[in-house]
Amino acid sequence: MSPSLPSRLSPAAASRAVWTLFAVGLLIALGFLAHSQVAGDQLNLLARGWLLAARGKWIPYGNPMSTGGKEPGAVTSLLVGLPFFLWRDHRAASALVLLFHVAAYLILDGALKRILSPYERVLLALLYWLNPWQLYFASFLWNPNYLYLFGVLHLWSALVQRERARFWPSFLHVLGIGLAFQIHASCLLIAVASLLLWWRRHFRIHWPGAILGGLTATVPLIPWAIDVMSHPALVTEAKKGFLGRGLLLVLPGPGRGILYWLRYASLSVTKDMAAFNFSDFLPSDRWLGPGLTLLAKVLDVTVLIALLANVRLWRGRRRWRDWLAPGTNGRSWLKGYVRVCFVAAVIVYSLSPTTIMMWQGLILFQAAILPVVLGGGALGRSRLAPRMMGWAWGYAAVEIVFLILMALGASQYRCSGHTGKDGFGFNLAYDSPMLEDLHIQQTCPWPVNVPGGWWPDVLPKPGE
C-alpha cells in the first residue's frame, strides 16, 4: 500500500523526525499531567473510581449527560478506578488517559505509514500528536478525553478489513463502539460512520467477531440495566432538547460542528484553552497573560489551511457515489474514509438534540486532520517541496511554544484557574475522605463545608 509518488524525504529521516516530535510532545504531556486540576466533572468521575478502589462499590453508570440522565454502563467506574489500585492519586486516572492518547497515536502511525509518504508521516506527527487539540485533552480526566483511542481503533479496524473480513479487527471495531457508547454519547459519530463505510463497501465484517464484540461490550451494561429497574430516572431524566434540532438551528448544529471539524486540524483553539494567566508563577499577571491570549487569536487564521485542504479533498467529484467510493488503493481508501466520516458528522450533528460543543467531535479527530496531512503531502511533491520541510519545522516550533504556554497558563492546568474567578471555582457543601486520599486538597484545595455548595452526585455525604 506504499504511495506511488516519490518522496523527497527519506524514510529514515522521516522516522527520526517523527520520534523527535513524539518525544517532545510526550514531555509536554507529562508536564500537563503534573499540573492537571480537578473541577466538577473530574470530581464526579473521581468519586466513581474512588468508591470502587477504596470501598469496593461499583457505580453502574457514568457522569450526568448534557441531555439529562446518566451515561449508561459501568465502564466509567472501571476506567477511573483501576489506576487507583496502583497509585492513590487523582492524577493516576489522568495518567491512564495519557496512555490512551499515546496508544492512539502509535496505532495511527503504524497503520498509515505504509500509505503515507515519509513527509506525510511527519505531518501526521505534527497535526495529530503535537496538535494542541490532542495534547491539551491528553492529560486531564474527562469523558471525551478517552475517545481519541476509540476513534483511531475505528479507522485501524476498518482499514485492515479493506479487502477481507477478519475476526479480531471486527471484534475490536464493534467492541470499541460499544465501550465508547458507555463513555460519551458522541460515539454515535463512529457508529453512523461504520454503517456508511460498510454500506459503501469500505470494509468487510467478520460477523462472528462482530457479534462477539457486541456481546462483550454489553457486559458492563448488565449492572446498569438492573439499576435502571430500581431507578428509572437514570433514563427518563434524559429529556433536554429534541431530535433534529440541528436541522432547524443550523449554526448551533451542523454548521457549528463543521467549524470544529476544521479547527481540529488547526491552531484555532477554544477560549478556555488559550485564556492564559501566569499568576501561579508571577506575583501579578496584568499584562503577560492577557497579551499572549490576544496574540493567540492570530492563530485562528490557520483554520484557512484546513478549509482549503478539505475543499481539495472534495473537488472533482460530480456524483455523490464518487464522493463516498472506497477507491482502489490505500490512499484513495483513506480519502474515502475521511469523506464518509464527514458525512456521518453532518448527519449526527443535524439530528443532535443539543447545541454542538467542541468536545462532541473529538472521536473523529483522526479523520479531521487527514485532509491537511494529504494536502500537505501533495505540496511536498510539488515545486514547493524544498520549502515544505522548513515550514513544517516552523509550524512545529509554534505548536511547542503554544503548548508550553497552555501547560503554564491555561485554566485546566493551574490552581488559580481551579479556584479563581476566571476558572471553574466553586464551593463544596461537605468534606470527604476522598479529597485527602486522592491528594486533591494537597495539590489545590477546595473550599469545603460551605452551605449551599455543590456535591458530586454519587459521593456519600458525611454520616451516610
MIZA-124520 format. One record per residue (C-alpha): residue in one letter; residue number from 1; x, z, y; chain. Coordinates in pm, 1 decimal. Each point is the difference from the previous one (the first is absolute). Layout:
N
NODE   aa     i          x          z          y   ch
NODE    A   NUM          X          Z          Y    A
...
//
This chain:
464
NODE   aa     i          x          z          y   ch
NODE    M     1        0.0        0.0        0.0    A
NODE    S     2      301.3      -42.2      230.8    A
NODE    P     3      -66.5     -184.4      325.8    A
NODE    S     4      108.8     -362.2       -6.5    A
NODE    L     5      125.0       -3.4      358.4    A
NODE    P     6      360.8      109.5       54.1    A
NODE    S     7       83.9      324.4      175.4    A
NODE    R     8      273.9       38.9      258.6    A
NODE    L     9       49.5      362.0     -104.0    A
NODE    S    10      156.7       71.2     -337.6    A
NODE    P    11     -189.4      221.9     -246.6    A
NODE    A    12      288.4      248.4       -2.8    A
NODE    A    13        5.5       28.9      379.6    A
NODE    A    14     -377.8       34.4        6.5    A
NODE    S    15       14.8      274.6     -261.0    A
NODE    R    16      255.3      194.5      205.4    A
NODE    A    17     -216.8      -34.5      310.1    A
NODE    V    18     -312.3      108.3     -188.3    A
NODE    W    19      158.1      312.8     -144.1    A
NODE    T    20      153.8       89.5      336.5    A
NODE    L    21     -340.7      -21.4      165.0    A
NODE    F    22     -152.5      197.5     -286.6    A
NODE    A    23      257.2      279.2       37.3    A
NODE    V    24      -51.8       19.6      375.8    A
NODE    G    25     -376.5        9.6      -40.7    A
NODE    L    26       20.2      267.7     -268.1    A
NODE    L    27      215.1      222.9      222.1    A
NODE    I    28     -251.4      -36.3      282.3    A
NODE    A    29     -285.9       75.0     -241.0    A
NODE    L    30      175.0      318.9     -113.4    A
NODE    G    31       27.9       98.5      366.3    A
NODE    F    32     -372.5      -61.5       36.3    A
NODE    L    33      -62.7      211.7     -310.5    A
NODE    A    34      202.4      293.8      129.7    A
NODE    H    35     -210.0        9.9      317.5    A
NODE    S    36     -342.8      -90.0     -141.3    A
NODE    Q    37     -279.2      216.0      139.5    A
NODE    V    38     -327.2      133.7     -135.5    A
NODE    A    39     -330.0      -79.8      174.7    A
NODE    G    40     -362.2       28.3     -114.4    A
NODE    D    41        1.4     -281.4     -258.1    A
NODE    Q    42      324.0      134.8     -140.1    A
NODE    L    43     -141.8      353.2      -32.1    A
NODE    N    44     -300.1     -134.9     -190.7    A
NODE    L    45      231.7     -184.2     -237.6    A
NODE    L    46      247.8      286.3      -34.7    A
NODE    A    47     -282.2      240.6      -81.9    A
NODE    R    48      -97.3     -212.7     -299.5    A
NODE    G    49      356.0      -19.9     -129.1    A
NODE    W    50       79.7      364.8       67.2    A
NODE    L    51     -311.3      122.3     -179.3    A
NODE    L    52      107.5     -201.0     -305.0    A
NODE    A    53      363.8      116.0        2.9    A
NODE    A    54      -47.8      363.1      110.9    A
NODE    R    55     -338.1       92.3     -148.0    A
NODE    G    56      -64.4     -256.6     -270.0    A
NODE    K    57     -316.4     -121.9      172.5    A
NODE    W    58      -48.0     -375.7      -20.2    A
NODE    I    59     -216.4     -136.8      281.8    A
NODE    P    60     -178.1     -307.0     -146.2    A
NODE    Y    61      -43.6     -185.5      329.4    A
NODE    G    62      218.2     -106.7      290.6    A
NODE    N    63      -12.1       22.4      376.6    A
NODE    P    64     -313.1      -55.9      210.2    A
NODE    M    65      -63.4     -369.1       70.9    A
NODE    S    66      -73.0     -152.9      340.6    A
NODE    T    67     -341.1     -112.7     -128.5    A
NODE    G    68      -82.8      351.6     -122.5    A
NODE    G    69       30.2      156.0     -344.5    A
NODE    K    70      329.2       51.1     -186.3    A
NODE    E    71      242.0     -237.4     -170.5    A
NODE    P    72     -102.1      -12.2     -367.7    A
NODE    G    73      234.3      107.1     -276.0    A
NODE    A    74      270.2      256.6      -64.9    A
NODE    V    75      302.9     -224.3       58.5    A
NODE    T    76       57.9      146.2      347.0    A
NODE    S    77       46.1      352.0     -135.5    A
NODE    L    78      252.5     -126.9     -255.3    A
NODE    L    79      201.8     -209.5      245.9    A
NODE    V    80       28.3      284.4      247.9    A
NODE    G    81       26.5      288.1     -247.2    A
NODE    L    82      252.3     -121.4     -257.1    A
NODE    P    83      298.2       -3.2      242.9    A
NODE    F    84      -65.8      369.0       74.4    A
NODE    F    85      100.8       88.9     -355.4    A
NODE    L    86      351.1     -120.0       90.9    A
NODE    W    87       23.0      104.1      364.4    A
NODE    R    88     -247.6      237.4      163.9    A
NODE    D    89       12.8     -154.5      347.2    A
NODE    H    90     -247.0     -217.0      188.5    A
NODE    R    91      264.6     -274.1       22.9    A
NODE    A    92        6.7      -31.0     -379.7    A
NODE    A    93     -326.5     -191.0        9.6    A
NODE    S    94      136.9     -221.3      277.9    A
NODE    A    95      311.0      -63.8     -209.8    A
NODE    L    96     -220.6     -151.1     -271.1    A
NODE    V    97     -153.6     -226.8      263.6    A
NODE    L    98      350.9     -116.3       91.0    A
NODE    L    99       79.0      -65.6     -367.0    A
NODE    F   100     -314.9     -213.5      -17.0    A
NODE    H   101      126.3     -205.0      295.3    A
NODE    V   102      347.7      -39.1     -149.3    A
NODE    A   103     -151.9     -115.0     -329.3    A
NODE    A   104     -229.2     -242.6      184.0    A
NODE    Y   105      288.8     -169.3      179.2    A
NODE    L   106      222.8      -20.1     -308.1    A
NODE    I   107     -282.1     -153.5     -206.2    A
NODE    L   108      -82.5     -246.6      278.4    A
NODE    D   109      361.5     -104.7       48.4    A
NODE    G   110       51.1      -35.8     -374.0    A
NODE    A   111     -315.2     -209.8      -41.0    A
NODE    L   112       65.0     -237.1      290.2    A
NODE    K   113      376.2      -51.5       -2.5    A
NODE    R   114      -43.2     -280.0     -257.1    A
NODE    I   115     -241.3     -176.5      238.3    A
NODE    L   116      147.3       68.7      342.1    A
NODE    S   117      324.1     -147.2      128.6    A
NODE    P   118      285.6      246.1       66.7    A
NODE    Y   119      -76.8       -4.7      371.9    A
NODE    E   120     -369.8       64.2      -65.3    A
NODE    R   121       95.9      295.4     -217.6    A
NODE    V   122      181.4      149.3      300.6    A
NODE    L   123     -310.0      -63.2      210.3    A
NODE    L   124     -206.0      182.3     -262.2    A
NODE    A   125      225.0      304.2       37.7    A
NODE    L   126      -36.8      -19.7      377.8    A
NODE    L   127     -372.4      -62.3       15.4    A
NODE    Y   128     -111.0      219.4     -289.8    A
NODE    W   129      247.5      279.8      -61.5    A
NODE    L   130      136.3       53.3      350.7    A
NODE    N   131     -338.6      -64.0      159.4    A
NODE    P   132     -120.8      292.3      219.7    A
NODE    W   133     -347.3      -42.2     -148.3    A
NODE    Q   134      150.8       74.5     -340.4    A
NODE    L   135      262.8      267.0       64.1    A
NODE    Y   136     -218.3      198.0      242.0    A
NODE    F   137     -260.2       48.0     -274.8    A
NODE    A   138      257.9       54.2     -275.2    A
NODE    S   139       87.7      360.8       71.8    A
NODE    F   140     -310.0      202.7       74.1    A
NODE    L   141     -298.8       93.9     -209.3    A
NODE    W   142     -313.4     -210.6       49.2    A
NODE    N   143     -233.5     -188.6     -232.9    A
NODE    P   144       76.3     -352.7      130.7    A
NODE    N   145      374.9       60.2      -32.8    A
NODE    Y   146      -19.9      -18.9     -379.6    A
NODE    L   147     -157.4     -346.1       10.6    A
NODE    Y   148      312.0     -207.8       69.0    A
NODE    L   149      101.5       36.7     -364.6    A
NODE    F   150     -341.8     -102.8     -128.8    A
NODE    G   151        5.6     -305.0      225.5    A
NODE    V   152      338.5     -109.8     -135.6    A
NODE    L   153     -111.3       61.8     -360.5    A
NODE    H   154     -296.9     -225.0       74.3    A
NODE    L   155      229.5     -284.1      107.1    A
NODE    W   156      251.8       50.9     -281.4    A
NODE    S   157     -257.0       23.2     -279.6    A
NODE    A   158     -175.6     -315.6      122.7    A
NODE    L   159      327.1     -190.9       41.3    A
NODE    V   160      133.0       70.6     -349.3    A
NODE    Q   161     -330.9     -121.3     -143.7    A
NODE    R   162        3.0     -323.5      196.3    A
NODE    E   163       43.1     -209.7     -313.4    A
NODE    R   164     -117.6      224.6     -281.7    A
NODE    A   165     -182.6      327.8      -48.9    A
NODE    R   166      205.5      304.2     -100.1    A
NODE    F   167     -115.5      339.0     -123.4    A
NODE    W   168      196.2      243.6      216.6    A
NODE    P   169      -27.4     -186.8      330.8    A
NODE    S   170     -377.7      -26.7      -52.7    A
NODE    F   171      -12.0      368.0      -90.6    A
NODE    L   172      191.8       98.1      314.6    A
NODE    H   173     -196.0     -239.7      220.3    A
NODE    V   174     -334.7      158.5      -85.7    A
NODE    L   175      142.3      352.4      -24.1    A
NODE    G   176      149.0      -35.6      348.2    A
NODE    I   177     -332.5     -105.3      150.3    A
NODE    G   178     -178.8      283.8     -177.1    A
NODE    L   179      246.4      266.0      115.0    A
NODE    A   180       12.4     -136.9      355.1    A
NODE    F   181     -380.0       26.9        6.4    A
NODE    Q   182       40.5      376.1      -46.3    A
NODE    I   183      255.1       25.5      282.7    A
NODE    H   184     -156.5     -207.0      276.1    A
NODE    A   185     -300.5     -227.9       38.6    A
NODE    S   186      216.1     -285.3      132.5    A
NODE    C   187       77.7      -80.1     -364.7    A
NODE    L   188     -294.2     -240.4       35.8    A
NODE    L   189      244.9     -239.7      166.4    A
NODE    I   190      206.5      -51.4     -315.2    A
NODE    A   191     -310.5       12.8     -221.5    A
NODE    V   192     -162.8     -289.7      187.1    A
NODE    A   193      335.2     -181.9       16.2    A
NODE    S   194       31.9       30.0     -378.3    A
NODE    L   195     -343.0     -152.7      -54.0    A
NODE    L   196       88.7     -293.5      226.8    A
NODE    L   197      344.2      -43.8     -157.8    A
NODE    W   198     -148.7       -6.4     -348.9    A
NODE    W   199     -281.1     -233.1      106.1    A
NODE    R   200      249.3     -245.1      152.8    A
NODE    R   201      224.0       29.7     -309.6    A
NODE    H   202      295.2      161.8      173.3    A
NODE    F   203       48.7      225.3     -301.0    A
NODE    R   204     -127.4       54.2     -351.8    A
NODE    I   205     -141.6      322.3     -135.2    A
NODE    H   206       81.2      157.4     -334.4    A
NODE    W   207     -341.2      148.7      -60.7    A
NODE    P   208       95.6      278.3     -246.4    A
NODE    G   209      270.6      115.5      242.9    A
NODE    A   210     -236.0      -18.6      297.5    A
NODE    I   211     -274.6      192.1     -180.6    A
NODE    L   212      242.0      270.6     -111.6    A
NODE    G   213      134.6       26.1      355.4    A
NODE    G   214     -353.6       43.8      130.9    A
NODE    L   215      -80.3      266.2     -257.4    A
NODE    T   216      321.4      187.2       80.7    A
NODE    A   217      -83.7       -5.4      370.8    A
NODE    T   218     -338.9      159.4      -69.5    A
NODE    V   219      150.9      310.0     -166.6    A
NODE    P   220       59.7      184.8      333.7    A
NODE    L   221     -357.8      -88.6       96.2    A
NODE    I   222     -149.0      203.1     -285.3    A
NODE    P   223       40.4      345.4      162.8    A
NODE    W   224     -125.1     -152.1      327.0    A
NODE    A   225     -311.5     -138.4     -167.8    A
NODE    I   226      -69.5      340.1     -154.7    A
NODE    D   227       41.0      165.7      340.2    A
NODE    V   228     -231.7     -252.3      166.5    A
NODE    M   229     -279.5      112.3     -232.9    A
NODE    S   230       28.6      349.1      149.3    A
NODE    H   231       83.9     -108.7      357.1    A
NODE    P   232     -177.7     -328.5       79.2    A
NODE    A   233      110.9       26.2      364.3    A
NODE    L   234      340.9     -132.3     -109.9    A
NODE    V   235     -174.8     -338.8      -19.3    A
NODE    T   236     -316.0       26.4      206.8    A
NODE    E   237      188.6      101.5      316.7    A
NODE    A   238      156.0     -348.0       17.5    A
NODE    K   239     -256.3     -148.2      237.8    A
NODE    K   240      191.9      -90.4      316.0    A
NODE    G   241      -20.4     -361.9      116.1    A
NODE    F   242     -169.9     -285.1     -184.0    A
NODE    L   243      111.3     -283.3     -225.9    A
NODE    G   244       76.5     -316.2      195.1    A
NODE    R   245       67.0      180.6      327.6    A
NODE    G   246      307.1     -217.4       54.6    A
NODE    L   247     -208.8     -317.8        3.1    A
NODE    L   248     -202.5      134.7      291.4    A
NODE    L   249      292.6      162.0      180.7    A
NODE    V   250      278.0     -254.3      -47.1    A
NODE    L   251      271.5      163.3      214.0    A
NODE    P   252      -19.1      343.8     -167.1    A
NODE    G   253      -35.7     -180.2     -333.2    A
NODE    P   254      182.4     -312.9     -122.4    A
NODE    G   255      150.3      -79.4      340.9    A
NODE    R   256      164.5      340.0       21.4    A
NODE    G   257      111.2      -23.2     -363.6    A
NODE    I   258      159.9     -341.9       55.2    A
NODE    L   259      189.3      137.0      298.5    A
NODE    Y   260      141.2      278.8     -215.2    A
NODE    W   261       95.7     -259.0     -264.0    A
NODE    L   262      213.3     -170.8      265.6    A
NODE    R   263      139.6      323.6      139.2    A
NODE    Y   264      123.7      120.3     -341.8    A
NODE    A   265      258.8     -279.3        5.6    A
NODE    S   266      114.1       83.8      351.7    A
NODE    L   267      133.0      287.4      210.2    A
NODE    S   268     -337.0       44.1      170.2    A
NODE    V   269      -88.6      349.2     -120.4    A
NODE    T   270     -282.5      237.9       86.1    A
NODE    K   271       -0.1      234.1      296.5    A
NODE    D   272       67.7      313.3     -207.0    A
NODE    M   273      297.8     -155.7     -176.9    A
NODE    A   274      178.6      -73.6      327.2    A
NODE    A   275     -119.0      288.5      220.1    A
NODE    F   276      348.6      146.1       42.3    A
NODE    N   277       70.2      354.2      112.0    A
NODE    F   278      338.9      161.3      -50.3    A
NODE    S   279      -87.6      351.3      115.6    A
NODE    D   280      108.3      137.2     -339.7    A
NODE    F   281      356.8      -88.1      103.1    A
NODE    L   282      -15.3       -1.6      380.3    A
NODE    P   283     -105.5      290.9      223.5    A
NODE    S   284     -230.5     -237.9      182.7    A
NODE    D   285      -87.1     -358.0      -79.0    A
NODE    R   286     -170.2     -132.9      309.1    A
NODE    W   287      163.8     -341.4        8.0    A
NODE    L   288      179.3     -100.7     -322.1    A
NODE    G   289     -297.7       15.1     -236.1    A
NODE    P   290     -253.8     -163.3      235.0    A
NODE    G   291      256.3     -263.3      100.4    A
NODE    L   292       79.8      -98.7     -358.2    A
NODE    T   293     -370.3        4.4      -85.0    A
NODE    L   294      -61.5     -252.7      275.5    A
NODE    L   295      301.5     -206.6     -106.0    A
NODE    A   296     -127.9      -10.1     -359.3    A
NODE    K   297     -307.4     -187.1      121.1    A
NODE    V   298      226.8     -298.5       61.9    A
NODE    L   299       34.7      -30.0     -377.7    A
NODE    D   300     -367.2      -93.5      -21.1    A
NODE    V   301      111.4     -354.1       77.4    A
NODE    T   302      142.8      -24.4     -354.0    A
NODE    V   303     -355.8      -37.7     -129.3    A
NODE    L   304       23.7     -361.5      121.6    A
NODE    I   305      261.4      -64.0     -268.0    A
NODE    A   306     -245.6      115.4     -266.7    A
NODE    L   307     -277.4     -208.5      154.7    A
NODE    L   308      208.4     -318.9       -5.7    A
NODE    A   309      111.7       68.0     -357.7    A
NODE    N   310     -358.5       46.7     -116.3    A
NODE    V   311     -115.4     -316.8      176.7    A
NODE    R   312      279.4     -188.6     -174.0    A
NODE    L   313     -109.7      137.4     -335.9    A
NODE    W   314     -351.6     -142.2       40.0    A
NODE    R   315       69.8     -332.2      167.5    A
NODE    G   316      -34.3     -336.3     -175.4    A
NODE    R   317     -284.4      102.4     -232.0    A
NODE    R   318     -329.1     -172.4       54.3    A
NODE    R   319     -202.2      142.5     -287.9    A
NODE    W   320      -60.3      365.9      -77.7    A
NODE    R   321       94.5      -66.5     -361.8    A
NODE    D   322      346.5      -99.0      116.7    A
NODE    W   323       29.6      319.3      204.4    A
NODE    L   324      -44.5      221.9     -305.2    A
NODE    A   325      174.6     -220.0     -257.7    A
NODE    P   326      268.3      171.2     -214.4    A
NODE    G   327      249.6     -285.4       29.0    A
NODE    T   328      247.5     -123.4     -258.7    A
NODE    N   329      305.6      220.5       61.5    A
NODE    G   330       86.1      352.2      101.2    A
NODE    R   331       25.0      -71.4      372.2    A
NODE    S   332     -336.3     -176.3       23.1    A
NODE    W   333     -154.1      275.5     -214.1    A
NODE    L   334      128.7      259.6      243.8    A
NODE    K   335     -155.3     -185.8      293.3    A
NODE    G   336     -328.7      -20.0     -187.5    A
NODE    Y   337       14.8      372.4      -74.1    A
NODE    V   338       36.0       76.0      372.2    A
NODE    R   339     -293.4     -224.4       91.4    A
NODE    V   340     -221.7      158.4     -264.4    A
NODE    C   341       88.3      350.7      118.4    A
NODE    F   342      -79.8     -101.6      357.4    A
NODE    V   343     -340.8     -134.9     -104.7    A
NODE    A   344      -65.2      317.3     -201.0    A
NODE    A   345       85.2      207.0      309.0    A
NODE    V   346     -243.4     -197.7      216.8    A
NODE    I   347     -276.0       49.5     -259.3    A
NODE    V   348       57.6      374.6      -33.0    A
NODE    Y   349       38.8       53.6      373.4    A
NODE    S   350     -322.0     -191.2       62.1    A
NODE    L   351     -190.9      222.7     -240.8    A
NODE    S   352      165.1      325.5      108.3    A
NODE    P   353     -249.6      265.3      114.9    A
NODE    T   354      249.8      149.4      247.3    A
NODE    T   355      237.8     -120.1      270.7    A
NODE    I   356      318.8     -139.3     -152.2    A
NODE    M   357      295.2      231.4       56.8    A
NODE    M   358      369.5      -78.6      -30.2    A
NODE    W   359       46.9      181.3     -333.0    A
NODE    Q   360     -274.5     -192.1     -179.8    A
NODE    G   361      210.4     -311.8      -52.1    A
NODE    L   362      325.3      162.7     -108.8    A
NODE    I   363      -71.6      -74.3     -366.0    A
NODE    L   364       46.1     -371.3       86.9    A
NODE    F   365      318.7       62.9      197.1    A
NODE    Q   366      207.8     -201.6     -248.4    A
NODE    A   367     -220.5     -305.5       57.5    A
NODE    A   368       -9.1       38.0      378.7    A
NODE    I   369      377.3      -20.8       42.3    A
NODE    L   370       54.0     -300.3     -229.4    A
NODE    P   371     -108.9     -271.8      249.6    A
NODE    V   372      282.5      106.1      232.2    A
NODE    V   373      248.3       19.0     -289.2    A
NODE    L   374      -90.4     -351.5     -113.6    A
NODE    G   375      -15.5     -134.7      355.0    A
NODE    G   376      338.5      149.6       81.4    A
NODE    G   377      136.5     -155.0     -316.6    A
NODE    A   378     -113.8     -342.0      117.6    A
NODE    L   379      189.0       50.9      326.7    A
NODE    G   380      302.0      105.5     -205.4    A
NODE    R   381       -1.8     -345.1     -159.2    A
NODE    S   382      -26.8     -178.0      333.4    A
NODE    R   383      252.2      -80.2      272.0    A
NODE    L   384      -50.6      356.1      125.3    A
NODE    A   385      159.3      137.3     -316.2    A
NODE    P   386      333.1       96.2      163.6    A
NODE    R   387     -184.1      225.9      245.2    A
NODE    M   388     -250.2      152.4     -238.0    A
NODE    M   389      230.4      259.3     -156.0    A
NODE    G   390      101.8      123.2      344.2    A
NODE    W   391     -365.7       29.2       99.1    A
NODE    A   392      -73.0      186.3     -322.0    A
NODE    W   393      271.9      259.3       64.9    A
NODE    G   394     -117.6       35.4      358.8    A
NODE    Y   395     -353.1       62.9     -124.9    A
NODE    A   396      138.6      255.6     -246.0    A
NODE    A   397      181.5      181.7      281.0    A
NODE    V   398     -322.7       25.4      201.4    A
NODE    E   399     -184.3      128.5     -307.5    A
NODE    I   400      262.5      265.8      -70.2    A
NODE    V   401       -0.1      128.9      358.2    A
NODE    F   402     -380.3        0.0        2.8    A
NODE    L   403      -14.4      193.1     -327.4    A
NODE    I   404      251.9      260.7      117.2    A
NODE    L   405     -206.1       54.7      313.9    A
NODE    M   406     -306.7       48.5     -219.6    A
NODE    A   407      180.2      251.8     -218.6    A
NODE    L   408       98.2      202.8      307.1    A
NODE    G   409     -295.7      -46.0      229.6    A
NODE    A   410     -318.5     -115.4     -176.5    A
NODE    S   411     -270.7      266.9      -25.3    A
NODE    Q   412      -16.7      -13.4     -379.6    A
NODE    Y   413      366.4       98.9      -22.2    A
NODE    R   414       43.0      274.3      259.0    A
NODE    C   415     -136.4      351.1       19.3    A
NODE    S   416     -113.0      -33.6      360.1    A
NODE    G   417     -207.8     -298.7     -110.0    A
NODE    H   418     -162.8      224.7     -256.0    A
NODE    T   419      -85.1      277.4      244.6    A
NODE    G   420       17.0     -166.2      341.3    A
NODE    K   421     -274.6     -142.2      213.5    A
NODE    D   422      111.3     -358.1      -75.8    A
NODE    G   423       -7.6       53.1     -375.5    A
NODE    F   424     -255.8      121.5     -249.9    A
NODE    G   425       28.6      372.8       54.3    A
NODE    F   426     -295.7      225.8      -71.8    A
NODE    N   427      -56.1      352.3     -123.3    A
NODE    L   428      -73.6      128.3     -349.0    A
NODE    A   429     -288.2      237.6      -56.0    A
NODE    Y   430      184.3      202.2     -266.1    A
NODE    D   431      338.5       56.4     -159.8    A
NODE    S   432       95.7      -98.4     -354.9    A
NODE    P   433      291.7       67.4     -236.7    A
NODE    M   434       37.6     -378.5      -22.7    A
NODE    L   435      135.5      -14.5      353.5    A
NODE    E   436      294.7      219.9      -95.6    A
NODE    D   437       39.7     -120.4     -356.9    A
NODE    L   438       45.1     -360.8      112.1    A
NODE    H   439      218.9       99.8      299.1    A
NODE    I   440     -249.7     -144.6      245.6    A
NODE    Q   441       25.2      296.2      235.9    A
NODE    Q   442      379.8        1.9      -18.2    A
NODE    T   443       37.6     -366.0      100.6    A
NODE    C   444     -269.5      -10.0      265.9    A
NODE    P   445     -242.3      296.0       22.9    A
NODE    W   446     -374.4      -38.2       37.1    A
NODE    P   447     -213.6      236.3      210.1    A
NODE    V   448     -204.4      190.2     -260.8    A
NODE    N   449     -296.8      241.2       -4.8    A
NODE    V   450     -145.0     -166.5      309.3    A
NODE    P   451     -381.2       32.0       31.5    A
NODE    G   452     -165.8     -338.8      -14.1    A
NODE    G   453      309.1     -160.8     -148.7    A
NODE    W   454       11.3     -270.5     -264.8    A
NODE    W   455       57.2       52.4     -374.3    A
NODE    P   456       88.3     -235.3     -291.3    A
NODE    D   457     -308.4      -87.6     -200.6    A
NODE    V   458      117.2      132.8     -339.4    A
NODE    L   459      238.4      280.3       99.3    A
NODE    P   460     -142.3      345.2      -80.1    A
NODE    K   461      -70.2      224.8      294.8    A
NODE    P   462      137.6      357.3       -2.1    A
NODE    G   463     -188.7      208.8     -251.5    A
NODE    E   464     -121.6     -296.8     -204.7    A
//
